[in-house]
Amino acid sequence: MTNPVVSELLQRSNALGADPRNTNYAGGNTSAAGTDTDPVTGQPVELLWVKGSGGDLGTLTEPGLAVLRLDRLRALVDVYPGVDREDEMVAAFDFCLHGRGGAAPSIDTAMHGLVRAAHVDHLHPDSGIALATAADGEELTRRCFGDRVVWVPWRRPGFQLGLDIAALAEANPQAIGAVLGGHGITAWADTSEQCGANSLEIIRTAEAFLAEHGRPDPFGARLPEFEPLPETERRARAAALLPLLRGLASTDKPQVGHLTDTDVVLDFLASAEHPRLAALGTSCPDHFLRTKVRPMVLDLPPTAPLEQVTERLRELHEAYRADYAAYYERHAEPGSPAMRGADPAIVLLPGVGMVSFGANKQTARVAGEFYVNAINVMRGAESVSTYAPIDEVEKFRIEYWSLEEAKLARMPKPKPLASRVALVTGAASGIGKAIAERLAAEGACVVVADLDLAKAQEAAAGIGSADVAVGVAADVSDAAAVAAAFADAVLAFGGVDLVVNNAGLSISKPLLETTERDWDLQHDVMAKGSFLVSREAARVMIEQGLGGDVVYISSKNSVFAGPNNIAYSAVKADQAHQVRLLAAELGEHGIRVNGINPDGVVRGSGIFAGGWGAKRAAVYGVPEEELGAYYAQRTLLKREVLPEHVADAVFALTGGELTRTTGLHVPVDSGVAAAFLR
């Protein structure tokens, strides 16, 4: 049974974390002290439950809490070796743990255990950080709160910061919390309800203070040449630039992109002060650990010629990498972790928006959310003072902290297709849906493309959130529709790495009954459609410069001649040769092109359910419901081919093991001797 203290803590945490005005995603921590029964002695024991490392307040559950013996935690004060060795105290937290399981204690654990209050919140609200990063933040805090909230000068999170806050709380019994210079806020109380109320009082009071005393134009005059483009033009420009940007941002390791073109971003980038403020970088550790110390900022208007912009972005990227390497060299010490990568995590494009990058879509999206927090912080600080984030030395100490390195080492190993973006045509059902589901399960971001948008979106929703899969409309026989589908994919994830040509239909008729319209429809969708999709895929992949995979779902019919199937089998032979032709042409760009030749996939197939099954069953003289078994019995393995078997083959070709394979056709037909490749 859950301890009532824990229930109250989770309720308070979730309520605070649900409102982005209170704290950012995965930012801050909460705690509660109380008693429970020691299972060994049967006696009451005083415990501290505190959000563990890496959790998110809005979705926090009991397994995300670290549970410590409060007497042992507070006894660490007597053995604390001083600020020069305070990192050792994190390892000491493990000796204070109570019971089994639970989350790893975070660096902020000392803050929660040393303050003499039963309930403590540490949060990163934009309004609080605005005061914390103002040049005269201490005076502003006094003006805003009087003696109800104390000022704590900047100190890197750790045991000493916990001691500092505890000492100020004890010396100021009237105080309900503190503003932590350069960082955030902390609130405390004897009850969970009052602690949550105190946190909200600090946040809302700071918001009201900034609204009342702040000047209306903290970012200075607007720059007419940097005004936002109209939405349609803005999205088109973003789609044109994103593949290049993603390739640049993936110089050290592959990244997924996320576009943010909300008013808060566009207004900031249209202001005269945005270059100065962007160069100062973010301040709150939670912010710059995800955004890096500063963004890369394009210094051209959104109406500049595309060729000029792309050339300038390459120059800025080269300069950014050199600047970041110099930053590392200025501050690295003999024991510092190796430089993790010199590419930007945030790219600002005036008039267009912000592109954020991360190892997956969620990480990229959250990095963008953090920079929006940073813009709000800058606005607040500049409205009442001057934005003055913590200095570069302190940022480096946190970014390359051994404890942060240990936290990164605890992260699970990435899945084989992590950071890759896949687009699958005809993916709302059957083989395409099975492929999309398998690629997502292996870590890819997936674009479910289908003629029926509603079904594509439904299939994508079945795979996961928009961080994992999106559905887009795609009539593969229409060049403009194909280009639009790829633009949607690029806007969703930053680019495309893996494309599966699966969309198709099948017309089963004897030669004399096959009409010109039948022939044209079959070839428009599959031969022309595959060509259009592959052409657009190549454009994006070449611009990215990251290589890629194109997979054709062809058929055993591409090499096996069956009766009453002229249009379908001919078009499959066309697709099969496209594989060879494109493998030869695109290899110099690191793009591999391969094909898969399935036997008839009856169960779960949209084509077979749409009438093709009945026609093929009539050709072979078997009941339609026995067609799959009939196909299986004519194979060497006597086993039916299902959509997931085709999906397995797609993953085998693209999952990282066959890195030197291109131009190959893989049979997935349970062994049809007549279709053996020669």
C-alpha positions in Angstrom: 0.0 0.0 0.0 1.4 3.4 -0.9 2.3 5.6 2.0 -0.1 8.7 2.2 3.0 11.0 2.2 4.0 9.5 -1.1 0.5 9.9 -2.5 0.4 13.6 -1.6 3.9 14.1 -3.1 2.9 12.6 -6.4 -0.3 14.5 -6.5 1.6 17.8 -5.9 4.3 16.9 -8.3 1.9 16.1 -11.1 -0.1 19.2 -10.6 3.0 21.5 -10.7 4.5 19.7 -13.6 1.3 19.8 -15.7 1.6 23.6 -16.1 4.6 24.7 -18.2 4.5 28.1 -16.4 5.7 26.2 -13.3 8.6 24.2 -14.7 10.0 22.8 -17.9 9.9 19.1 -19.0 12.0 16.9 -16.7 13.1 20.0 -14.8 13.1 20.5 -11.1 12.3 18.1 -8.3 10.0 17.7 -5.3 10.3 15.9 -2.0 8.4 14.9 1.1 9.7 13.7 4.5 7.6 11.3 6.6 7.7 8.1 8.5 7.3 4.5 7.4 7.8 1.1 9.0 11.3 -0.4 8.8 10.7 -4.0 7.5 13.7 -5.2 9.5 13.0 -3.7 12.9 9.3 -3.1 12.6 9.9 0.3 14.1 9.0 3.7 12.5 11.8 5.2 10.4 12.0 8.8 9.1 12.4 8.8 5.3 12.8 11.3 2.4 11.0 10.6 -0.9 12.5 12.8 -3.6 12.1 12.8 -7.4 15.0 10.9 -8.8 17.5 11.7 -11.6 15.9 12.1 -15.0 12.3 12.0 -14.1 9.5 14.4 -15.1 7.2 16.0 -12.5 4.2 16.0 -14.7 4.3 12.2 -15.2 6.1 11.2 -12.0 5.1 7.9 -10.4 6.3 6.1 -7.3 9.1 4.2 -9.1 10.6 7.6 -10.1 11.2 8.5 -6.5 14.5 7.9 -4.6 13.9 6.9 -1.0 16.5 7.8 1.6 16.9 7.5 5.4 16.7 11.1 6.5 18.9 10.6 9.5 21.7 9.2 7.4 21.3 11.8 4.7 21.6 14.6 7.3 24.5 12.9 9.0 26.5 13.5 5.8 26.9 17.1 7.0 29.5 15.8 9.5 31.6 14.1 6.9 31.2 16.7 4.1 34.8 17.4 2.8 34.1 20.8 1.4 33.1 22.3 -1.9 36.2 21.2 -3.7 35.1 17.6 -3.2 31.4 17.9 -3.0 30.9 15.6 -6.0 31.8 12.7 -3.7 28.6 13.3 -1.8 26.5 12.0 -4.7 28.0 8.6 -4.3 27.4 8.9 -0.5 23.6 9.2 -1.2 23.6 5.5 -2.2 24.5 4.6 1.4 21.5 6.5 2.6 19.0 4.6 0.5 16.1 2.7 2.1 15.0 -0.6 0.6 15.3 -1.8 -2.9 14.5 -0.3 -6.2 13.6 3.3 -6.8 15.3 5.9 -8.9 18.9 7.1 -8.6 19.2 10.1 -6.3 19.8 13.4 -8.2 22.3 16.0 -7.5 19.6 18.1 -5.9 18.9 15.6 -3.1 20.9 17.5 -0.5 18.7 20.6 -1.1 15.6 18.6 -0.1 17.1 16.7 2.8 19.0 19.6 4.5 16.2 22.2 4.5 14.3 21.7 7.8 10.9 21.4 6.2 8.8 18.3 5.5 8.1 19.3 1.9 10.4 21.0 -0.6 9.9 22.0 -4.3 12.6 23.1 -6.6 11.3 24.4 -9.9 12.4 26.2 -13.1 9.6 28.7 -13.9 10.3 31.3 -16.6 9.3 34.1 -14.3 11.5 32.9 -11.5 14.5 32.4 -13.7 13.9 35.9 -15.2 14.6 37.4 -11.8 17.4 34.9 -11.2 19.2 36.0 -14.3 18.7 39.7 -14.1 21.9 41.7 -13.5 20.4 43.1 -10.2 18.4 39.9 -9.4 19.0 40.2 -5.6 17.4 43.7 -5.4 14.6 42.7 -7.7 13.8 39.7 -5.5 13.6 42.0 -2.5 11.4 44.4 -4.3 9.2 41.6 -5.6 8.8 39.5 -2.5 10.0 41.6 0.5 11.4 39.2 3.1 9.0 36.4 2.1 11.5 35.0 -0.4 15.3 35.0 0.1 18.0 35.4 -2.5 20.7 32.6 -2.9 23.7 33.6 -5.0 24.6 31.3 -7.9 26.2 28.1 -6.9 26.4 25.0 -9.0 23.8 22.4 -7.9 25.2 20.1 -5.2 25.7 19.6 -1.5 27.0 23.1 -0.8 24.0 24.6 -2.4 21.8 22.5 -0.2 23.7 23.8 2.8 23.4 27.4 1.6 19.6 27.1 1.2 19.2 25.4 4.5 21.1 28.0 6.3 19.2 30.9 4.7 15.9 29.1 5.5 16.8 28.7 9.1 18.0 32.3 9.4 14.8 33.6 7.8 11.9 31.7 9.4 9.4 34.0 7.8 10.5 32.9 4.3 8.5 30.5 2.2 11.2 30.0 -0.4 14.2 31.3 -2.3 15.3 32.6 -5.8 18.5 30.8 -6.8 20.7 33.1 -8.7 21.0 32.1 -12.4 19.0 29.0 -11.8 15.4 28.8 -10.5 13.3 28.8 -7.3 12.9 26.6 -4.2 9.9 26.6 -1.9 9.2 24.7 1.4 6.5 24.1 4.0 5.4 21.7 6.7 2.5 20.3 4.6 2.3 19.2 1.0 -0.6 21.5 0.2 1.1 24.5 1.7 4.3 23.7 -0.2 2.5 23.6 -3.5 0.7 26.8 -2.6 4.1 28.5 -1.7 5.6 27.4 -5.0 2.7 28.9 -6.9 2.8 32.1 -4.9 6.4 32.7 -5.8 5.8 31.9 -9.5 2.6 34.0 -9.8 4.0 36.9 -7.8 7.1 37.0 -10.1 4.8 36.9 -13.2 2.7 39.8 -11.8 5.9 41.8 -10.9 7.3 41.4 -14.4 4.0 42.3 -16.0 3.6 45.4 -13.8 7.1 46.8 -13.9 8.5 45.4 -17.2 8.8 47.6 -20.2 6.7 46.6 -23.3 9.6 46.3 -25.7 12.4 44.4 -23.9 13.8 43.0 -27.1 14.1 46.4 -28.7 12.8 47.7 -32.1 11.5 45.2 -34.7 13.6 44.7 -37.8 11.4 44.9 -40.9 13.7 42.7 -42.9 13.4 39.9 -40.3 9.6 39.9 -40.1 8.0 36.4 -40.3 7.1 35.1 -43.7 3.5 34.2 -44.3 2.8 30.7 -43.0 2.8 28.9 -46.4 6.0 30.6 -47.5 7.5 30.1 -44.1 6.9 26.3 -44.1 8.1 26.0 -47.6 11.4 27.8 -46.8 11.8 25.6 -43.7 11.2 22.4 -45.7 13.8 23.5 -48.2 16.4 24.2 -45.5 15.8 21.4 -43.0 17.6 18.6 -44.9 20.8 20.7 -45.2 20.5 21.8 -41.5 20.0 18.3 -40.3 23.0 17.1 -42.3 25.1 19.8 -40.8 23.9 19.2 -37.2 24.6 15.5 -37.7 28.3 16.0 -38.5 29.4 14.3 -35.3 26.4 12.0 -34.7 23.0 11.6 -36.4 20.2 13.9 -35.2 16.5 14.3 -35.6 15.1 17.8 -36.1 12.1 19.7 -34.8 10.7 23.0 -36.2 9.2 25.6 -33.9 7.6 28.6 -35.6 5.4 29.9 -32.9 4.9 33.6 -32.3 7.2 33.7 -29.3 10.1 32.5 -31.5 9.3 34.6 -34.6 8.8 37.8 -32.6 12.2 37.3 -30.8 13.9 36.7 -34.1 12.3 39.9 -35.6 13.8 42.0 -32.8 16.9 44.2 -32.9 18.4 42.6 -29.7 18.1 38.9 -30.7 21.7 38.6 -31.9 23.1 40.0 -28.6 20.8 37.9 -26.4 21.3 34.7 -28.4 25.1 35.1 -28.1 24.8 35.3 -24.3 23.3 31.9 -24.3 21.0 30.2 -21.8 21.5 30.2 -18.0 19.5 27.6 -16.1 21.5 24.3 -16.2 18.4 22.4 -17.3 18.3 24.7 -20.3 21.8 24.7 -21.6 22.4 21.0 -21.0 19.8 20.6 -23.8 20.3 23.7 -25.9 24.2 24.0 -25.6 25.6 27.2 -24.4 24.4 29.2 -27.3 22.5 28.7 -30.6 23.6 29.1 -34.2 21.9 32.2 -35.7 21.4 32.9 -39.3 22.1 36.6 -40.1 20.2 36.8 -43.4 16.6 37.9 -43.9 14.1 35.2 -44.9 13.7 36.7 -48.3 17.3 36.1 -49.2 17.9 33.8 -52.2 17.9 30.1 -51.1 21.4 29.5 -52.6 22.8 32.4 -50.6 21.2 31.1 -47.4 22.5 27.6 -47.8 26.0 28.8 -48.4 25.8 31.1 -45.4 24.5 28.3 -43.2 27.5 26.2 -44.2 29.8 29.0 -43.3 28.1 29.6 -39.9 28.2 25.9 -39.1 31.9 25.8 -39.7 32.4 28.8 -37.5 30.1 27.4 -34.8 32.1 24.2 -34.7 35.4 26.1 -34.4 33.9 28.3 -31.7 32.6 25.4 -29.7 35.9 23.6 -29.9 37.6 26.7 -28.7 35.1 26.9 -25.8 36.0 23.3 -24.9 39.7 23.9 -25.1 39.5 27.1 -22.9 37.9 25.3 -20.0 38.8 21.6 -20.3 40.9 20.1 -17.6 43.0 16.9 -17.6 40.1 15.0 -16.1 37.3 16.5 -18.2 35.2 14.1 -20.4 36.0 14.2 -24.1 34.2 16.8 -26.2 30.7 15.3 -27.0 30.2 17.1 -30.3 30.6 20.5 -31.7 27.4 20.8 -33.7 24.6 23.2 -32.7 21.5 21.9 -30.9 19.5 25.1 -31.7 19.5 26.9 -35.1 17.6 30.2 -35.3 16.3 31.3 -38.7 14.8 34.8 -38.6 11.4 35.0 -40.3 11.2 31.2 -40.5 11.6 29.8 -36.9 13.8 27.7 -34.8 15.1 24.2 -35.6 16.2 22.1 -32.6 18.1 18.8 -32.8 18.4 15.7 -30.7 19.1 12.0 -30.8 15.3 11.4 -31.2 12.3 13.4 -31.9 11.3 13.9 -28.2 14.8 15.1 -27.3 14.8 17.5 -30.3 11.3 18.8 -29.4 12.2 19.2 -25.7 15.4 21.1 -26.6 13.2 23.5 -28.6 10.8 23.9 -25.7 13.7 24.7 -23.4 14.9 27.5 -25.8 11.4 28.9 -25.8 11.7 28.9 -22.0 15.0 30.8 -22.4 13.4 33.4 -24.7 10.8 34.0 -22.0 13.5 34.3 -19.4 15.4 36.8 -21.5 12.2 38.8 -22.1 11.5 39.0 -18.4 15.0 39.9 -17.3 15.4 42.5 -20.1 12.0 44.0 -19.2 13.1 45.0 -15.7 16.9 44.9 -15.9 19.6 43.4 -18.1 19.8 39.7 -18.9 23.0 38.4 -17.2 23.3 34.5 -17.4 25.9 32.6 -15.5 29.3 32.9 -17.0 30.9 30.5 -19.5 33.2 28.8 -17.0 30.2 27.8 -14.9 28.4 26.5 -17.9 31.3 24.4 -18.9 31.7 23.0 -15.4 28.1 21.7 -15.6 28.1 20.6 -19.2 31.2 18.6 -18.8 30.5 17.6 -15.2 31.6 14.0 -14.3 28.2 13.5 -12.7 26.5 14.5 -16.0 28.7 12.1 -17.8 27.7 9.4 -15.4 24.0 10.3 -16.0 24.5 9.9 -19.8 26.2 6.6 -19.3 23.1 5.3 -17.5 21.0 5.9 -20.5 19.8 2.7 -22.4 21.6 1.7 -25.5 20.0 3.2 -28.6 17.9 0.9 -30.8 19.3 0.0 -34.2 17.3 2.6 -36.1 17.4 5.3 -33.5 17.8 8.8 -35.1 16.6 7.5 -38.6 13.5 8.9 -40.3 11.6 6.4 -42.4 8.8 7.1 -45.0 6.7 4.1 -46.0 4.2 4.5 -48.8 0.9 2.6 -48.8 1.4 2.2 -45.0 -2.1 2.5 -43.7 -2.7 -1.3 -44.0 -1.2 -4.6 -44.9 2.5 -4.9 -45.7 3.1 -1.2 -45.4 1.6 -1.0 -42.0 3.6 -4.0 -40.8 6.8 -2.3 -42.1 6.0 1.0 -40.4 5.3 -0.7 -37.1 8.5 -2.7 -37.3 10.7 0.3 -38.2 9.2 2.3 -35.3 9.8 -0.6 -32.9 13.4 -0.6 -33.9 13.7 3.1 -33.0 12.9 5.0 -36.3 10.7 8.0 -36.6 8.1 6.9 -39.1 6.1 8.8 -41.7 3.0 6.7 -42.6 2.1 7.8 -46.2 -1.1 6.7 -47.8 -3.6 7.8 -50.4 -6.2 7.9 -47.6 -5.0 10.6 -45.1 -7.5 9.6 -42.4 -6.3 6.0 -42.5 -2.7 7.1 -42.5 -3.2 9.2 -39.4 -5.1 6.4 -37.7 -2.3 3.9 -38.5 0.3 6.5 -37.2 -1.6 7.0 -34.0 -1.7 3.2 -33.5 2.1 3.2 -33.6 2.7 6.0 -31.1 2.7 9.7 -30.5 3.8 12.4 -33.0 7.3 12.0 -31.6 7.3 8.5 -33.2 4.9 8.5 -36.2 2.9 10.9 -38.3 0.4 10.2 -41.1 0.5 12.1 -44.4 -1.4 12.0 -47.6 0.4 10.6 -50.6 -0.9 10.0 -54.1 2.3 8.4 -55.4 1.2 8.9 -59.0 1.2 12.7 -58.6 4.6 14.4 -58.5 3.3 17.4 -56.6 1.6 15.2 -54.0 4.8 13.2 -53.5 6.8 16.4 -53.0 4.2 17.6 -50.5 4.4 14.3 -48.6 8.2 14.6 -48.3 7.9 18.2 -47.3 5.5 17.1 -44.5 8.1 14.4 -43.5 10.9 16.9 -43.4 8.9 19.4 -41.4 8.0 16.6 -38.9 11.4 15.1 -38.3 14.0 17.3 -40.1 14.7 14.9 -43.1 14.3 11.4 -44.4 16.8 8.5 -44.3 14.9 5.4 -45.2 12.1 5.1 -47.8 10.0 2.1 -48.6 8.3 2.0 -52.0 5.3 -0.2 -51.0 2.2 1.6 -52.4 0.5 -0.5 -55.0 -2.6 -2.1 -56.4 -3.2 -5.2 -58.5 -5.3 -5.9 -61.6 -5.6 -9.6 -62.4 -6.8 -10.1 -65.9 -5.9 -12.1 -69.0 -4.1 -10.2 -71.8 -7.2 -9.8 -74.0 -9.3 -8.4 -71.1 -6.6 -6.0 -69.9 -7.6 -2.5 -70.9 -5.3 0.4 -71.7 -6.7 2.1 -68.6 -5.8 -1.0 -66.5 -2.3 -0.8 -67.8 -1.9 2.9 -67.2 -3.3 2.8 -63.7 -1.1 -0.1 -62.7 2.0 1.6 -64.1 1.1 5.1 -62.8 0.8 3.9 -59.2 3.8 1.4 -59.1 6.3 2.1 -61.8 5.8 5.9 -62.0 4.9 6.1 -58.3 8.1 4.4 -57.3 10.1 6.6 -59.6 8.6 9.8 -58.2 9.1 8.7 -54.6 12.6 7.6 -55.2 13.5 10.8 -57.0 12.1 12.9 -54.1 13.9 10.7 -51.6 17.2 11.1 -53.4 16.8 14.9 -53.4 16.4 15.0 -49.7 19.1 12.4 -48.9 21.7 14.0 -51.2 21.0 17.4 -49.6 21.5 15.8 -46.1 24.7 14.1 -47.1 24.0 11.3 -44.6 23.5 8.4 -47.1 20.2 6.5 -46.8 18.2 3.5 -47.8 15.5 3.0 -50.5 13.7 -0.3 -50.4 11.3 -1.5 -53.1 8.6 -4.0 -52.2 8.6 -5.8 -55.5 7.4 -9.4 -56.0 8.4 -12.8 -57.0 6.3 -12.0 -60.1 9.1 -9.7 -61.2 11.0 -12.8 -62.2 8.2 -15.5 -62.3 5.7 -15.6 -65.1 2.2 -16.4 -63.9 -1.0 -16.5 -65.9 -3.5 -13.7 -66.3 -1.3 -11.1 -64.8 0.3 -9.0 -67.5 -0.1 -5.5 -66.1 0.9 -6.4 -62.5 3.9 -8.6 -63.3 5.2 -6.2 -66.0 5.2 -3.3 -63.5 6.9 -5.4 -60.9 9.7 -6.2 -63.4 9.9 -2.4 -63.9 10.3 -1.8 -60.2 12.9 -4.6 -59.9 15.1 -3.0 -62.5 14.6 0.5 -60.9 16.4 -1.1 -57.9 19.4 -2.0 -60.0 19.5 1.3 -61.9 19.2 3.5 -58.8 21.7 1.4 -56.8 24.2 2.1 -59.6 23.4 5.8 -59.7 23.0 6.7 -56.0 25.8 4.7 -54.6 28.3 7.6 -54.8 26.0 9.4 -52.3 26.0 6.5 -49.8 22.4 5.7 -50.7 21.7 2.0 -50.9 18.8 0.7 -53.0 17.5 -2.8 -52.5 14.3 -4.8 -53.2 12.2 -7.5 -51.6 10.4 -10.1 -53.6 7.5 -11.5 -51.5 5.2 -14.3 -52.6 1.5 -13.5 -52.4 0.7 -12.1 -49.0 -3.0 -12.8 -48.4 -3.7 -12.3 -44.8 -3.7 -8.6 -43.8 -3.2 -7.4 -47.4 -5.3 -4.5 -48.6 -4.7 -5.6 -52.2 -6.0 -9.1 -51.7 -8.9 -7.9 -49.7 -9.8 -5.4 -52.4 -10.7 -8.1 -55.0 -7.3 -9.3 -56.1 -7.6 -12.4 -53.8 -10.8 -13.5 -55.4 -9.5 -13.1 -58.9 -6.3 -15.0 -58.1 -8.2 -17.7 -56.3 -10.4 -18.1 -59.5 -7.3 -18.4 -61.6 -6.0 -21.3 -59.5 -9.4 -22.9 -58.9 -9.4 -22.7 -55.1 -11.7 -21.0 -52.6 -10.6 -17.5 -51.7 -10.3 -18.3 -48.0 -7.8 -21.1 -48.9 -5.6 -19.0 -51.2 -2.9 -18.4 -48.6 -2.7 -22.0 -47.8 -2.5 -22.8 -51.6 0.4 -20.4 -52.0 2.2 -21.9 -49.1 1.8 -25.5 -50.4 3.5 -24.6 -53.7 6.6 -23.4 -51.8 9.6 -25.4 -50.7 9.1 -24.5 -47.0 5.3 -25.0 -47.1 4.7 -21.8 -45.1 2.5 -18.9 -45.7 4.1 -15.4 -46.1 2.6 -12.7 -43.8 3.1 -8.9 -43.8 5.5 -9.1 -40.8 7.8 -11.4 -42.7 8.2 -8.7 -45.3 8.8 -6.2 -42.5 11.5 -8.4 -41.1 13.3 -8.3 -44.5 13.1 -4.5 -44.6 14.7 -4.3 -41.2 17.4 -6.9 -42.2 18.3 -4.6 -45.1 18.3 -1.4 -43.2 19.1 -2.2 -39.6 22.8 -1.7 -39.8 24.2 -5.2 -40.5 24.2 -5.2 -44.3 26.1 -1.9 -44.7 27.8 -3.0 -47.9 24.8 -4.4 -49.7 23.0 -2.6 -52.5 21.3 -3.6 -55.7 20.0 -6.8 -54.0 16.6 -8.5 -54.3 15.7 -10.6 -51.2 13.1 -13.3 -51.8 10.5 -13.6 -49.1 8.5 -16.3 -50.7 9.1 -19.5 -48.6 11.0 -20.8 -51.5 9.5 -20.6 -55.0 12.0 -22.4 -57.2 10.7 -20.8 -60.4 11.4 -17.4 -58.9 15.0 -18.2 -57.9 17.3 -15.3 -58.9 19.8 -16.2 -61.5 
